Amino acid sequence: MIQVEGLIYEYPTARALNGVNLHIAPGSVTALVGPNGAGKTTLLRCLAALERPYAGVVRIDGVDTAKNPRAV
């Protein structure tokens, strides 16, 4: 399961993610769609622990990616 709660990510000039909440159940198929600059890639980078969010929590199978990024 992927759980995202209150995710905020800021670039130096703009806020890319503002309080994102997301729950994806195991085995489900989910599409992430939106216009250019909406934060899709930033969200995926946070899910993959390639970026550290300013605030909020990302958990994959119960593992907090900020505390254990190598588990992702």
N, C-alpha and C positions, 0 to 999 in steps of 0.2 A: 504494500500500500504506500502511496505517496501522499504525504500530508504537508500542506503549506499553510502557515498561519501568520497573518499580519506582516507579510513580507514587504520590506521597503528597500529599494536600491536607488542610490543617487550617483549620477555622474557629476563632475565638477560644475557643469552648466545646467543640468536638468535632473528631475526625478523621473526615473524610468519605470519603477514599480512603486505603487502607493497602496499599501495595505492589502496585498493579494492573499486571498484564502482559496485553497484548492484541496480537494480530497479525491484521489483516484483509487478505486478499488482494484485489487489484484485481478488480472485477466480481462479487464475492461480495455476498450479502445477509445482513446480520447484525441481529438484534433485541437490544435492550438492555432487559431486564426485571428487575423486582425490586420489593420493597415500598417504600412511602413512606419517604423518609429514607435509602435505601440508597446514594445517591451518583450516581444516573444522570445527573441534570442537571449536577452538578459535573463528572463525567467528560466530558460533551459540551462544557461550557464550556472545559475544559482542551484538548480536541481542537481547538476553534475558536480557541484562543489568546486567549480572553476572560478567562481566569484563569491565573495563573502558579502552577504547583505548587510545594510546599515542597521536594520532591525527585523525582527520576526524569526520564525523557526521553519526549517525544512527538515522533515523526517522521511526517510526511506526505509521501509520495513522496521519502523520503530527506532532507527538510528538517527540521531541528530547530526546532520552533515557538518555543522560548524564545529562540533566537538570531536568528530571522527571522520574527516573528509576522505581518508583512504578506504573507508568501508564502502564508499559508493563505487 
